[in-house]
């Protein structure tokens, strides 16, 4: 049985390009983001991968990335589950702000703490710990059982919601998961053992 799980962070978004905190704001992909998603689909297709089911967030940048990947793979009719549990971390009062402007307003050190600490949320927003608390149960209850049954599964989501899954898959600590970078539009392929641990991992960087 092939227990295949592929994670992909959405392609570059308009606000990634503008260096803005995006969070739950529903922005679209840039032209580069579209190209990244299409390239990811081509690389998956070239490896002969086919999916049985896909999951994504309630935000269009992840949904569009997923659609573009599946278009390239010729799998437009795939069953897709959309859920806000996979949404990006909510940056609260930082949403929509330029990251450099935020540093000027609150100071370099404070913004760094909000961005890179595990459990300190920005005002009105979520910490990475909060994001893990909603994304991880969804993975365990909704996604993982299918993977373990042999359903080849694709998840298109966001840097921080995917970190929640990767924290378990790659056995990260609270400190090491913060430093785990995810490039936009790059599929990460996991083949799982029967006990849900990782048997094999491959990054499909271009």
Number of C-alpha atoms within 10 A of each C-alpha: 10 14 21 25 25 21 24 29 26 31 32 23 23 18 20 16 12 13 14 18 21 23 22 17 16 13 16 21 23 17 13 16 23 22 17 23 32 22 20 28 25 17 20 19 16 10 9 9 13 16 17 16 18 22 22 28 22 18 22 18 28 32 20 20 31 30 20 23 28 25 16 18 21 13 15 14 9 13 11 17 14 18 14 15 21 29 24 25 24 23 23 18 13 21 18 17 16 16 17 13 12 17 14 11 11 11 12 13 10 14 19 12 14 20 18 17 17 20 16 16 21 19 12 11 17 20 23 25 18 17 23 23 14 16 24 22 15 17 18 13 10 13 21 19 13 18 22 19 13 17 20 20 22 27 27 28 31 25 18 27 24 24 26 24 20 17 18 15 15 14 13 16 11 14 11 11 20 17 12 14 10 17 15 22 30 22 27 20 19 21 19 22 15 15 8 16 14 18 12 11 15 11 13 15 13 10
